[in-house]
Amino acid sequence: MLLTIFEGDPFKEACKTIRGETAFLCVVRKEKYLWWFSVGDCILYLNHPELSDLNEYQQNHRSFYEWIGRVNTFDLDVPCFSTGTKELRQGSNHILLTTDGLLECPNTNFINPIEIFKAFKLAANEEGVRSLLKEIESKNVRDSTTIISWLVNIELQGSQPSK
């Protein structure tokens, strides 16, 4: 559905009338699955003990030189975007979406997702987000920053390797 909208002529024509460009990340969770559609430089993190033990946090990849707007990835002969699907693990899964402003804030180490998730160790979700935003504000973040964060508990067992 999203792809149909972005590839449609009315949308592409409307993009030509605006000033500037933006990245886009849409994430949907249904039951124990996470799905995403990504254009540009937005990041999807997933924090779960089984994954963090393997140093796996980032689910999509940052794509530079992809945008929606006056310069529009969907005006290319072949539109550039990425999608993905992930099976969530049993137990508490912390899903966090952010823009590059958080990662590129001066005098922080938020390029490392471990540092981002430290804000949530002893705080509720809302308080952890607030803490991250206050820290980057105090360190003169150069770019606008959006953070969307939520936790979901999955009761079903995730896939395991054969024995």
Rosetta blueprint (number, residue, H / E / L):
1 M L
2 L H
3 L H
4 T H
5 I H
6 F H
7 E H
8 G L
9 D H
10 P H
11 F H
12 K H
13 E H
14 A H
15 C H
16 K L
17 T L
18 I L
19 R L
20 G L
21 E E
22 T E
23 A L
24 F E
25 L E
26 C E
27 V E
28 V E
29 R E
30 K E
31 E L
32 K L
33 Y E
34 L E
35 W E
36 W E
37 F E
38 S E
39 V E
40 G L
41 D L
42 C E
43 I E
44 L E
45 Y E
46 L E
47 N E
48 H L
49 P H
50 E H
51 L H
52 S H
53 D L
54 L L
55 N L
56 E L
57 Y L
58 Q E
59 Q L
60 N L
61 H L
62 R L
63 S L
64 F L
65 Y L
66 E L
67 W L
68 I E
69 G E
70 R L
71 V L
72 N L
73 T H
74 F H
75 D H
76 L L
77 D L
78 V L
79 P L
80 C L
81 F L
82 S E
83 T E
84 G E
85 T E
86 K E
87 E E
88 L L
89 R L
90 Q L
91 G E
92 S E
93 N E
94 H E
95 I E
96 L E
97 L E
98 T E
99 T E
100 D H
101 G H
102 L H
103 L H
104 E L
105 C L
106 P L
107 N L
108 T L
109 N L
110 F L
111 I L
112 N L
113 P H
114 I H
115 E H
116 I H
117 F H
118 K H
119 A L
120 F L
121 K L
122 L L
123 A L
124 A L
125 N H
126 E H
127 E H
128 G H
129 V H
130 R H
131 S H
132 L H
133 L H
134 K H
135 E H
136 I H
137 E H
138 S H
139 K L
140 N L
141 V L
142 R L
143 D L
144 S L
145 T L
146 T L
147 I E
148 I E
149 S E
150 W E
151 L E
152 V E
153 N E
154 I E
155 E L
156 L L
157 Q L
158 G L
159 S L
160 Q L
161 P L
162 S L
163 K L
